[in-house]
Amino acid sequence: MSTNVWDEFLRIRDELLKIRKENLRFEGDKFKRKNWSKLSTVEKSNQVNAFIDFMIKELNITNKPTWSFSTSLGKDVAGAYYPLRNKIIIAESLLCKKSGKELALTIGHELRHAYQRQLYLNSENLKKVSGRYTTAENRILYYINNPKHEPATEWGRNMFISYISEGPGYWKQPVEKDAHAYEADLSEMLFGQNFRKEINKKLKKIRNKYLNFQKNKRGG
């Protein structure tokens, strides 16, 4: 590749990254307190719909999950994802907060699970038809399906077989470690703030609450 062609490639790449960054920051501004607090409940719901569509494109999710608000989630639970139904549940209480940042990050977290599910299922489908292709073709197809070499098989086994819904093991399992890391990165992209410490602090608080509950349950 000539120097001129390579320089043009880098220029186009940087321009696309700049546009992506600007689009993410624009979406994030909508959830900041100064803008979010002015919206009606209906307007907030419409904005959530639009943001989910935006994030689905951002994550390149082709099988769009269904979603709904609910009042039935636990007190400290902001959202949940059900892989067998490809469905997201979001705590309705997040709509009532003066800032929509937590809601936006919850959406990103749960959609990351939908992305994990999609990558796993695509990888499994590729394995089933691998006999029809040569080794070289398999490698190309696998790379197209998983260009970042993410642990699709590990995610799938965790999500469908060994998922832990509560207790200390919840934070250590592959799908949650990845989703929380993505949530922290998303906070940087949307709001220009690194919420990794805040997210870890929140997780630690919930973990300690669970451990204390178990301790009291055992009688000391």
C-alpha positions as CSV (number, residue, x, y, z in Angstrom):
1,M,0.0,0.0,0.0
2,S,1.4,3.4,-1.0
3,T,2.0,6.1,1.5
4,N,-0.7,8.3,0.0
5,V,-3.3,5.6,0.1
6,W,-2.3,4.8,3.7
7,D,-2.5,8.4,4.8
8,E,-6.0,8.7,3.2
9,F,-7.1,5.6,5.0
10,L,-5.9,7.1,8.3
11,R,-7.6,10.4,7.5
12,I,-11.0,8.7,6.8
13,R,-10.6,6.5,9.9
14,D,-10.0,9.5,12.1
15,E,-12.9,11.4,10.6
16,L,-15.2,8.5,11.2
17,L,-14.0,8.2,14.8
18,K,-14.6,11.9,15.3
19,I,-18.1,11.6,14.0
20,R,-18.8,8.6,16.2
21,K,-17.6,10.5,19.2
22,E,-19.6,13.5,18.4
23,N,-22.8,11.4,17.9
24,L,-22.3,9.6,21.3
25,R,-21.7,12.9,23.1
26,F,-24.8,14.4,21.4
27,E,-26.9,11.4,22.6
28,G,-25.4,11.7,26.1
29,D,-26.4,15.4,26.4
30,K,-30.0,14.4,26.1
31,F,-29.8,12.5,29.4
32,K,-28.0,15.2,31.4
33,R,-30.1,16.9,34.1
34,K,-30.5,20.2,32.4
35,N,-32.2,18.5,29.4
36,W,-33.7,15.4,31.0
37,S,-35.6,17.2,33.8
38,K,-37.6,19.3,31.4
39,L,-39.1,16.3,29.6
40,S,-42.5,14.8,30.3
41,T,-42.9,11.0,31.0
42,V,-44.0,10.4,27.5
43,E,-41.1,12.4,26.0
44,K,-38.7,10.5,28.2
45,S,-40.1,7.2,27.0
46,N,-39.8,8.4,23.4
47,Q,-36.2,9.4,24.0
48,V,-35.4,6.0,25.5
49,N,-36.9,4.3,22.4
50,A,-34.7,6.5,20.2
51,F,-31.6,5.9,22.3
52,I,-32.1,2.1,22.2
53,D,-32.2,2.2,18.4
54,F,-29.1,4.3,18.4
55,M,-27.2,1.9,20.7
56,I,-28.3,-1.1,18.7
57,K,-26.6,0.4,15.7
58,E,-23.6,1.3,17.9
59,L,-23.2,-2.3,19.1
60,N,-24.2,-3.7,15.6
61,I,-27.0,-5.8,17.1
62,T,-29.0,-7.3,14.3
63,N,-31.6,-9.2,16.4
64,K,-33.2,-6.3,18.3
65,P,-34.4,-7.2,21.8
66,T,-37.8,-6.3,23.1
67,W,-37.9,-4.1,26.1
68,S,-40.2,-2.6,28.7
69,F,-40.3,-0.7,32.0
70,S,-41.2,-2.5,35.1
71,T,-41.9,-1.9,38.8
72,S,-41.2,-5.5,39.8
73,L,-37.4,-5.4,39.8
74,G,-35.6,-5.5,43.2
75,K,-34.8,-2.2,45.0
76,D,-31.2,-2.1,43.9
77,V,-31.8,-3.5,40.4
78,A,-31.8,-1.0,37.6
79,G,-32.3,-3.5,34.7
80,A,-32.3,-7.1,33.7
81,Y,-31.7,-9.1,30.5
82,Y,-33.4,-12.4,29.7
83,P,-31.4,-14.2,26.9
84,L,-33.8,-16.9,26.2
85,R,-36.5,-14.3,25.3
86,N,-34.0,-11.6,24.1
87,K,-35.8,-9.2,26.4
88,I,-34.7,-6.2,28.5
89,I,-36.5,-5.0,31.6
90,I,-35.7,-1.5,32.9
91,A,-36.7,-0.2,36.4
92,E,-39.5,2.4,35.9
93,S,-38.1,4.4,38.8
94,L,-35.2,5.6,36.6
95,L,-37.7,7.7,34.7
96,C,-38.4,9.7,37.8
97,K,-34.8,10.7,38.5
98,K,-33.7,14.3,37.7
99,S,-30.9,13.0,35.6
100,G,-31.2,10.3,33.0
101,K,-27.5,9.2,33.1
102,E,-28.2,6.1,35.1
103,L,-31.0,5.1,32.8
104,A,-28.7,5.6,29.7
105,L,-26.0,3.5,31.2
106,T,-28.4,0.8,32.3
107,I,-29.6,0.6,28.7
108,G,-26.1,0.3,27.5
109,H,-25.3,-2.4,30.1
110,E,-28.3,-4.5,29.1
111,L,-27.8,-4.1,25.4
112,R,-24.2,-5.3,25.9
113,H,-25.8,-8.6,27.1
114,A,-27.8,-8.7,23.9
115,Y,-24.6,-8.2,22.0
116,Q,-22.9,-11.1,24.0
117,R,-25.8,-13.3,23.2
118,Q,-25.7,-12.5,19.5
119,L,-22.0,-13.1,19.2
120,Y,-22.3,-16.5,20.9
121,L,-25.2,-17.6,18.8
122,N,-23.5,-16.5,15.6
123,S,-20.4,-18.4,16.6
124,E,-22.4,-21.5,17.3
125,N,-24.1,-21.3,14.0
126,L,-20.7,-21.0,12.3
127,K,-19.6,-24.2,14.0
128,K,-22.6,-26.1,12.7
129,V,-21.9,-25.2,9.1
130,S,-18.1,-25.4,9.3
131,G,-18.1,-28.7,7.5
132,R,-19.2,-26.9,4.3
133,Y,-16.2,-24.6,4.2
134,T,-12.4,-24.9,4.0
135,T,-10.3,-23.9,7.0
136,A,-9.3,-20.6,5.4
137,E,-13.0,-19.7,4.8
138,N,-13.8,-20.6,8.4
139,R,-11.1,-18.3,9.6
140,I,-12.4,-15.4,7.5
141,L,-16.0,-16.0,8.6
142,Y,-15.0,-16.2,12.2
143,Y,-13.1,-13.0,12.0
144,I,-16.0,-11.2,10.3
145,N,-18.3,-12.6,13.1
146,N,-15.9,-11.8,15.9
147,P,-13.2,-9.2,14.8
148,K,-12.2,-8.4,18.3
149,H,-11.7,-12.1,19.3
150,E,-14.1,-11.7,22.2
151,P,-14.8,-14.8,24.3
152,A,-18.1,-15.7,22.7
153,T,-18.2,-19.3,23.8
154,E,-17.4,-18.4,27.4
155,W,-20.1,-15.7,27.4
156,G,-22.7,-18.2,26.0
157,R,-21.9,-20.9,28.6
158,N,-22.1,-18.3,31.4
159,M,-25.3,-16.7,30.1
160,F,-27.3,-19.9,29.3
161,I,-25.8,-22.5,31.7
162,S,-24.0,-21.1,34.7
163,Y,-25.4,-17.6,35.2
164,I,-25.4,-16.4,38.8
165,S,-28.2,-13.9,39.6
166,E,-27.2,-12.9,43.1
167,G,-24.4,-13.1,45.6
168,P,-20.7,-12.4,45.3
169,G,-20.3,-14.7,42.2
170,Y,-22.5,-12.3,40.2
171,W,-19.7,-9.8,39.8
172,K,-17.0,-12.3,38.9
173,Q,-18.8,-14.0,36.0
174,P,-17.6,-13.2,32.4
175,V,-20.8,-11.6,31.1
176,E,-21.2,-9.2,34.0
177,K,-17.5,-8.3,34.1
178,D,-17.7,-7.4,30.5
179,A,-21.0,-5.5,30.7
180,H,-19.8,-3.4,33.7
181,A,-16.6,-2.6,31.9
182,Y,-18.6,-1.6,28.8
183,E,-20.9,0.5,31.0
184,A,-17.9,2.4,32.5
185,D,-16.5,3.0,29.0
186,L,-19.9,4.2,27.8
187,S,-20.0,6.7,30.5
188,E,-16.8,8.2,29.2
189,M,-18.2,8.3,25.6
190,L,-21.6,9.7,26.5
191,F,-20.8,12.1,29.3
192,G,-17.1,12.7,29.2
193,Q,-16.9,11.3,32.7
194,N,-15.3,8.1,33.9
195,F,-17.9,6.4,36.1
196,R,-15.8,3.3,36.6
197,K,-15.1,4.2,40.3
198,E,-18.7,5.1,40.9
199,I,-19.9,1.8,39.3
200,N,-17.4,-0.2,41.3
201,K,-18.5,1.6,44.5
202,K,-22.2,0.8,43.7
203,L,-21.4,-2.8,43.1
204,K,-19.4,-3.0,46.3
205,K,-22.3,-1.5,48.2
206,I,-24.8,-4.0,46.8
207,R,-22.3,-6.9,47.5
208,N,-21.8,-5.9,51.1
209,K,-25.6,-5.6,51.6
210,Y,-26.0,-9.1,50.3
211,L,-23.2,-10.5,52.5
212,N,-24.7,-8.8,55.6
213,F,-28.1,-10.2,54.8
214,Q,-26.7,-13.7,54.5
215,K,-24.8,-13.3,57.8
216,N,-27.9,-12.1,59.6
217,K,-29.9,-15.0,58.0
218,R,-27.4,-17.4,59.5
219,G,-27.8,-15.8,62.9
220,G,-24.5,-14.0,63.2
